[in-house]
Amino acid sequence: MLRWLCACWLAAGVLGGLPAVAANAEFPFGSELLLDAAPMQGSKRLPMLEIDDNGATSIDLWCTSVQAQATVGGDGTITIVPGAARPAQCTPERESIDQDLITALTQATNWRRNGDIIELTGATTLRFRLMTN
């Protein structure tokens, strides 16, 4: 009898936890995603990505910002098509790093969520942290 009761409690706990796991696997539309990287020397700025549920995307790079359009599939696929970057006064090094990040974002083909971490994978893997404050 005790085993049966323990098995029931265990099954209820596992099944009760499934909706939380499924909800955690959803893409966090409308949330700010901060690139998991150290700031560049002389700056506190970190790149951020925000994708609305209609696909409108805002990308803040190391130096400038870009508007884009994204398609995020529930099956873990993603496509990001950037628009023109806003003019910014940056060093050539930072402009090059911004372009490298845009290239990595446009080459991303899949996304995966693990808690507050969103990984975009393609030619390069980019890790973003969900801003929860």
PyMOL commands that set and color helices and strands:
alter all, ss='L'
color gray80, all
select helices_A, chain A and resi 2-24+92-106
alter helices_A, ss='H'
color red, helices_A
select strands_A, chain A and resi 32-35+48-51+56-60+65-72+78-85+110-114+117-121+126-130
alter strands_A, ss='S'
color yellow, strands_A
deselect
rebuild
show_as cartoon
